Amino acid sequence: MLADQERSYWLAKHIVPHEHLVRAWLARFPDIEADDIIQEGYVVISEADISRVFNPIGYFHTICRNLVLKHYRKAQIVSVTAIADILNDTLADQTPSIEETLDARAELQFLDQIIQNLPETCRKVFICRKINGSPQKQCARELGLSENSVEKQLARALALIAKSYGQRDMPQRKTTGPARGNRRFS
């Protein structure tokens, strides 16, 4: 089980930012008090083992859905459309599709290749500042450079990365002579 502080962080990171999705879903049921269901959902999560939850908002939605069903089981009069909404309606899955995952991996591989092709000093500065998130002063000390050099090398690295991204989608053009404006002269 997670410690209270870790559980609070998990809730703040994974559930609270997406709570509005569950609230919007609960708004479809006029005889349900959304605040009560949300509060009960948090109680259930506080007692559950969340260490193996891979889709937190889907998990929270399922908890709230089960609480709504429990409410309707206890009610003496139930709207048929409300039950149909619960059984047929689901919250959009927040997990990325296979295509999105593959695209993200391809982007990371492309960026990694660009970083590996940077000049050595640019690469080291870029990794220190942007990948490791170290302050400029610390990077300068670790790499044996002045802060001004770190700043210039980072700017150079970012310019080279931007250039590589710009050239990636550009079709290869055959040039036969000098270019002026949008026309090419032979």
Secondary structure, DSSP 8 states (H G I E B T S, - for coil): ---HHHHHHHIIIIIGGGHHHHHHHHTT-TTS-HHHHHHHHHHHHHHS--TT-S-HHHHHHHHHHHHHHHHHHH-SS--HHHHHHHHH------S--HHHHHHHHHHHHHHHHHHHHS-HHHHHHHIIIIIS---HHHHHHHHT--HHHHHHHHHHHHHHHHHHHHHHSS------S-EETTEE--
